[in-house]
Amino acid sequence: MEAFIAIFSILYTFWPLILLFGVRDLFVKGRPFLERVRLGFSRIFIAWIVWAFFFGYLQWQDHDPVSLLPGKLDHLLFYVLGLVSGLVTLGWLVYRFRKHRIRLKDARSLEDLLAMSPEDFEALIVTLFRSYGHQAEVAGGNGDHGVDVVVISEQGEKWIVQCKRYSGSVGEPVVRDLYGTMLHEEAQQAYLITTGSFTRQAADWVTGKPIVLYDGEGLVKLIRRTQKAKSQKAI
């Protein structure tokens, strides 16, 4: 017991080093500045929780930890760091949850789909696949090779999905590239979902291949069918 008290007391002394966990993220290249700040605060909060455990244990043992600053000031700064980093982290989690909680009823028409951001459109497609019992996640990252959503079907197959939220036409070169990506990713099926339309050449090219195309009108119809099926199931 005394050994734990001594170790935790020494470790708590260096709690200001927590800031280093976040400061290093500010200098990571390739990320937007606000994203770096958010990530820095998140790392600080995670580290703060560890040090808070040390501090809580010492308080439970009625032992005042060793501090480099006057006791009350040291504790105040420690609490403020935890409060600020915790609020930033919690606020970001709430924001992310609300932003990506896209429901099928948010897409009642093609105009609703076009009004979505690309991120929200991808989140909607994830929700759509999950409605049918599949596992689906937004791919993300720089090395996704044009894959926006990855689906693991109920049968355990891997499907890849490319989402294109615009009003133009998707041509044959796009579906050819998707087919190559499907083979590279060793997926059993590919989906190309757009709010626009497909050229006749694109539609003809996928004939006989494991590629499913959904244009804007077809997607709206699918969403409505899915909503109706869910409503009837709920009844």
C-alpha positions in Angstrom: 0.0 0.0 0.0 2.8 2.4 1.0 4.6 1.6 -2.3 1.5 2.5 -4.3 1.2 5.8 -2.4 4.8 6.6 -3.1 4.7 5.8 -6.8 1.4 7.6 -7.4 2.6 10.6 -5.5 5.7 10.9 -7.6 3.8 10.3 -10.8 1.2 13.0 -10.0 4.0 15.5 -9.5 4.5 15.5 -13.3 0.9 16.0 -14.3 1.8 19.2 -16.3 3.5 16.8 -18.8 0.0 15.9 -19.9 0.1 19.0 -22.1 2.7 17.4 -24.2 0.2 14.7 -25.3 -1.8 17.5 -27.0 0.9 19.9 -28.1 2.6 17.5 -30.4 -0.7 17.0 -32.4 -0.7 20.7 -33.3 2.3 20.1 -35.5 1.0 17.1 -37.4 1.0 17.9 -41.1 -1.9 16.9 -43.4 -4.7 17.7 -41.0 -6.9 20.9 -40.8 -5.9 23.1 -37.8 -9.2 22.7 -36.0 -8.9 18.9 -36.3 -5.4 19.1 -34.8 -6.7 21.2 -31.9 -9.6 18.8 -31.3 -7.3 15.8 -31.4 -4.9 17.5 -29.1 -7.6 18.2 -26.4 -8.8 14.7 -26.7 -5.4 13.2 -26.0 -4.9 15.6 -23.1 -8.2 14.5 -21.6 -7.4 10.8 -21.9 -4.0 11.4 -20.2 -5.8 13.6 -17.6 -8.1 10.7 -16.7 -5.0 8.6 -15.9 -3.5 11.3 -13.7 -6.9 11.8 -12.0 -6.8 8.2 -11.0 -3.5 8.8 -9.3 -4.8 11.9 -7.6 -8.1 10.1 -6.6 -6.2 7.2 -5.1 -4.0 9.5 -3.0 -7.0 11.4 -1.8 -8.7 8.1 -0.8 -5.7 7.3 1.2 -5.8 10.7 2.9 -2.4 11.5 1.4 -1.5 14.9 -0.1 0.4 14.4 -3.4 3.7 16.0 -4.0 3.3 19.1 -6.2 5.6 21.6 -7.8 3.2 24.5 -7.2 1.5 25.5 -4.0 -1.1 22.9 -3.2 -4.4 24.8 -3.8 -3.0 26.4 -7.0 -1.7 23.0 -8.3 -5.1 21.4 -7.7 -7.0 24.3 -9.3 -4.9 24.1 -12.4 -5.3 20.4 -12.6 -9.1 20.6 -12.3 -9.3 23.4 -14.9 -7.2 21.3 -17.3 -9.6 18.4 -16.9 -12.7 20.5 -17.2 -11.6 22.3 -20.4 -10.2 19.2 -22.1 -13.2 17.2 -21.1 -15.7 19.8 -22.3 -14.0 20.1 -25.7 -13.9 16.3 -26.1 -17.5 15.8 -25.0 -18.7 18.7 -27.2 -16.9 17.2 -30.2 -18.5 13.8 -29.6 -22.0 15.3 -29.3 -21.4 17.3 -32.4 -20.2 14.3 -34.3 -23.1 12.2 -33.2 -25.7 14.8 -34.2 -23.9 15.5 -37.5 -23.8 11.9 -38.5 -27.1 10.7 -37.1 -28.7 10.8 -40.5 -32.1 9.1 -40.7 -33.8 7.8 -43.8 -36.7 10.2 -43.3 -34.2 13.0 -43.8 -34.1 12.0 -47.5 -37.7 12.3 -48.7 -36.8 13.6 -52.2 -33.9 14.0 -54.6 -33.7 17.7 -53.5 -33.1 16.5 -49.9 -30.2 14.3 -51.1 -28.6 17.1 -53.1 -28.8 19.4 -50.1 -26.7 17.0 -48.0 -23.0 17.4 -47.6 -20.9 14.6 -49.1 -20.2 13.3 -45.5 -23.9 13.3 -44.7 -24.7 11.5 -47.9 -22.2 8.8 -47.1 -23.7 8.5 -43.6 -27.1 8.1 -45.1 -25.9 5.2 -47.3 -24.4 3.6 -44.2 -27.8 3.9 -42.5 -29.5 2.4 -45.6 -27.3 -0.7 -45.6 -27.6 -1.2 -41.9 -31.4 -1.1 -42.3 -31.1 -4.4 -44.1 -29.1 -6.0 -41.4 -25.6 -5.5 -42.9 -22.6 -4.1 -41.2 -21.5 -0.8 -42.8 -19.0 1.9 -42.0 -17.7 5.0 -43.8 -14.3 4.1 -45.2 -12.5 7.4 -44.9 -8.7 7.9 -45.1 -6.4 8.8 -48.0 -5.8 5.2 -49.0 -9.4 4.2 -49.6 -9.0 4.0 -53.5 -12.3 5.8 -54.0 -14.2 3.5 -51.6 -16.6 5.6 -49.5 -18.4 2.9 -47.6 -17.4 -0.7 -46.7 -20.2 -3.2 -46.1 -20.0 -6.7 -44.6 -23.2 -8.5 -45.6 -25.2 -10.8 -43.5 -23.6 -13.7 -45.4 -20.1 -12.4 -44.6 -19.3 -11.0 -48.0 -17.4 -7.8 -48.5 -19.0 -5.1 -50.5 -17.6 -1.7 -51.4 -19.7 1.4 -52.1 -18.8 4.6 -54.0 -21.0 7.6 -53.4 -21.4 10.5 -55.8 -23.6 13.3 -54.6 -24.0 15.5 -57.7 -26.5 16.1 -60.4 -24.4 15.1 -63.4 -24.1 11.8 -65.3 -21.7 9.0 -64.3 -20.0 7.6 -67.3 -18.4 4.2 -68.2 -14.8 5.2 -67.1 -16.1 5.6 -63.5 -17.7 2.2 -63.4 -14.5 0.6 -65.0 -12.4 2.2 -62.2 -14.8 0.9 -59.6 -14.6 -2.6 -61.0 -10.8 -2.4 -60.7 -11.1 -1.2 -57.2 -13.4 -4.1 -56.3 -10.9 -6.6 -57.6 -8.1 -4.8 -55.7 -10.1 -4.8 -52.5 -11.0 -8.4 -53.0 -14.7 -7.6 -52.6 -17.5 -9.8 -53.8 -19.7 -6.9 -55.0 -19.6 -3.2 -55.6 -22.2 -0.4 -55.5 -22.1 2.9 -57.2 -24.8 5.2 -55.8 -25.3 8.7 -57.1 -27.9 11.5 -56.9 -27.4 12.0 -60.6 -27.8 9.5 -63.5 -25.8 7.0 -65.5 -24.9 7.1 -69.1 -26.2 4.2 -71.3 -22.6 3.1 -71.8 -22.1 2.8 -68.1 -25.3 0.8 -67.6 -24.4 -1.5 -70.4 -20.8 -2.0 -69.2 -21.8 -3.4 -65.8 -24.1 -6.0 -67.3 -23.1 -9.4 -66.0 -20.7 -7.9 -63.5 -21.2 -7.8 -59.7 -21.8 -4.1 -59.8 -25.1 -2.5 -58.7 -26.0 1.0 -59.9 -28.4 3.3 -58.2 -29.2 6.7 -59.7 -31.0 9.5 -57.9 -34.5 8.4 -58.7 -33.7 4.8 -58.0 -32.2 5.7 -54.6 -35.2 7.8 -53.5 -37.5 4.8 -54.4 -35.2 2.4 -52.5 -35.2 4.7 -49.4 -39.0 5.0 -49.5 -39.4 1.2 -49.8 -37.1 0.8 -46.9 -39.0 3.3 -44.8 -42.3 1.6 -45.6 -40.9 -1.8 -44.8 -39.6 -0.6 -41.5 -42.9 1.0 -40.6 -44.9 -2.2 -41.4 -42.4 -4.2 -39.4 -42.8 -1.9 -36.4 -46.5 -2.3 -36.6 
